[in-house]
């Protein structure tokens, strides 16, 4: 299962900090996101791009998680020529995570 099947994302960036908000489509899927989408796993998803800490903030009232990624490589979006370090690209990459072998969220049976 890919994250885009149960959530959508918003993102942004400023300097060397990016943020990604992951919002469950249905409130009942929020607990699955909390359980499976950790700060460590988000950091692992972006090897070589995130050089600092990833912090996760839980927003249960809107069934969302917000991740703040510190230390974007190459000085962040305003200094690098690499398009894939923009916040919008990061949110799309996060939603597509899940390859059949290592899933973020197991399917509901």
ABEGO torsion letter per residue (X at the ends): XBAAAABBBBBBBBEABBBBBBBBABAAAAAAAAAABBAAAAAAABBGABABBBBBBBBAAAGBBBBBBBGBBGGEAAABABAAABAAAAAAAAAABEAGABBABBBBX
